[in-house]
Amino acid sequence: MNTILGLYNYWIVIILMMAGLYILIARYNLIKKIIGLSVFQTSIFYLYITMGKVDGGTAPILLDEPASYSNPLVHVLILTAIVVGVATTAVALALIVRIYESYDTIEEDEIKAIEMQEQDS
Amino acid sequence: MIATQLPALQIIIPLFAAPIIVLVRRSELAWIIAVVANLMCVLVAWKLLGLVNEQGIIRYSLGGWAAPTGIEYYVDSVNAPLLLLVAAISAIVLLYAYHSVKKSVDSNKHYLFYAAWMLCLSGLLGMLITGDAFNVFVFLEISSLSTYMLIAFGSDRRALTASFRYLVLGSIGASFILIGIGFLYAATGSLNMLDLAQRIPDASSERAILVAFSFISIGLMIKSAIFPLHAWLANAYHHAPITVTAFLAGTATKVSLYVFLRFLFSVFGTQYNFEYLLFNVILLPAAVLGFLIMSVVAVFQTDLRRMLAYSSVAQIGYIVAGISLATQAGLTAGYVHIINHAMIKTALFMSVGCIIYRLGHAHRPSLDNLIQTMPLTCAAFIISGLSLIGVPLTVGFVSKFTLIGAAMEKGWWMMAALVLVSSVLAIIYIGRVADVMLFRKQRLPNPIPQGRNEAPLSMLVPMYGLIFMSLYLGVYGSKTLAVASEAATQLLGGFR
């Protein structure tokens, strides 16, 4: 019982991670792929935050009496990773706009068909 | 005073050049700023290499925060030569880029192109110089994001999809590295590489270390395009502007391989069973299959860029084969081939760039008798091609000779033989191009205009500079071998 409830957060991480990767692999729509990628990256943020949590810990601020606090370093790391994730999504969406402009579609199978045709001619 | 700040300057110069270029906007000025910043980087890297040779390892605490609390830059005999290599290759290709970029990139986007180039350079140099595991991830993403942008500058619309596919795969790779670093932090409580190396043997959970190790390995294998995780490379190299391809071929995958080496040997150390599992069961077959299959694939490509891209994956196979031996000789062979292949492949892509500049394509069957119109470019291609094959007196020979020697030393005769087989395949694919260039009479209804039509001097001079450098290092092979051997000793000895 403890392995399921006690590690509740980690189960969520695994589910999110697999769902993200699945969307990324199984969907042909480029926007959906990026959604999958974001979900995948978010699950990693969740993993980091979970690692830093201490049971009953407070925020890492100076108090009059000593208290246990959660590890602040992982939060800082994840702030950086969130910025990176947002930048990746932004670049990806910009690319999708350009792809849509030049191919008139954002379905990967249709793009592949167009590219195959181009290669033949 | 300034000498103590060199490790920080290495990153700061290109990082600051990028926004300045964006503010300036004029394309000529943007190029000049990029070149000046890049030459300063070369100078800094040169000084750092000198300092490392003189006084050994340099540890630099960023912002005065001592490690392991703060981020540390760590320069030793493993990464100092690579810093110089990456900065120098970027500088040479940038000097060469001016005309090529002018022709292939929209003129109102030049400043963005050079800004992305500078960001990419600082990301790559950062991955090399940093001694902090999380910092590696940050710099990796800086270089990757700017690489996606650079690839998308390609004139063909397929550049966009190539860039997108690389973005998806590259992000998965980077995320895997991030997961791995997370597990490492959870298991040891540190992010500093030196600190990690000391704490990993005492970590309470070996399983967490194994998971971290696996994630980081897979992530870095994607980023360094080790067969069979190379799917992104061929399209990206084919459709990117040729200058970008020349730059990336010599730097991006090599830097990822360096990080891989760093994690494998310095951070995790070789005392784990699973390392041997990785070396013998995963890396070695991947390397051997990589250099065989990819060489065969390269033979059947009609576009020179695509052919060279597959050949790049094959050459990475040689490097990985050297690494997977996990001996002093093997690591020396792998490391020396990182340097040598960077020079060879960049020169090859530069000569293809000259062909594209004049003809507008690099379609092998239409290069009939190109030697008549572009003798210098063809000569450059063939000299570098011979080096790729591994003809004596070239750098390629130095690498192959060391690699085969290392394989035999460990008694892996089969691998030594397969390296030779793959060299024969390289003779075939380079030979097919040389044959068309040199001997074939004009078959098609006059596809190439007659008369001398050489690429501009500003492209030829940097290209020949690189080729002479590689010939010099081929004749005096012991120079690079000494550097590589010292790096291998440092890697096998762990952090000191």
Chai-1 contact restraints between the chains, C-beta under 6 A:
chainA,res_idxA,chainB,res_idxB,connection_type,confidence,min_distance_angstrom,max_distance_angstrom,comment,restraint_id
A,L37,B,S171,contact,1.0,0.0,6.0,A-B,restraint_1
A,Q41,B,S175,contact,1.0,0.0,6.0,A-B,restraint_2
A,I44,B,S175,contact,1.0,0.0,6.0,A-B,restraint_3
A,I44,B,L178,contact,1.0,0.0,6.0,A-B,restraint_4
A,I44,B,I179,contact,1.0,0.0,6.0,A-B,restraint_5
A,L47,B,G182,contact,1.0,0.0,6.0,A-B,restraint_6
A,Y48,B,G182,contact,1.0,0.0,6.0,A-B,restraint_7
A,M51,B,A186,contact,1.0,0.0,6.0,A-B,restraint_8
A,L77,B,F134,contact,1.0,0.0,6.0,A-B,restraint_9
A,V84,B,E141,contact,1.0,0.0,6.0,A-B,restraint_10
A,A87,B,L145,contact,1.0,0.0,6.0,A-B,restraint_11
A,T88,B,S171,contact,1.0,0.0,6.0,A-B,restraint_12
A,V91,B,L145,contact,1.0,0.0,6.0,A-B,restraint_13
A,V91,B,Y148,contact,1.0,0.0,6.0,A-B,restraint_14
A,A92,B,L167,contact,1.0,0.0,6.0,A-B,restraint_15
A,L95,B,L160,contact,1.0,0.0,6.0,A-B,restraint_16
A,L95,B,S163,contact,1.0,0.0,6.0,A-B,restraint_17
A,L95,B,F164,contact,1.0,0.0,6.0,A-B,restraint_18
A,R98,B,L160,contact,1.0,0.0,6.0,A-B,restraint_19
A,I99,B,L160,contact,1.0,0.0,6.0,A-B,restraint_20
A,S102,B,R157,contact,1.0,0.0,6.0,A-B,restraint_21
A,I111,B,T161,contact,1.0,0.0,6.0,A-B,restraint_22
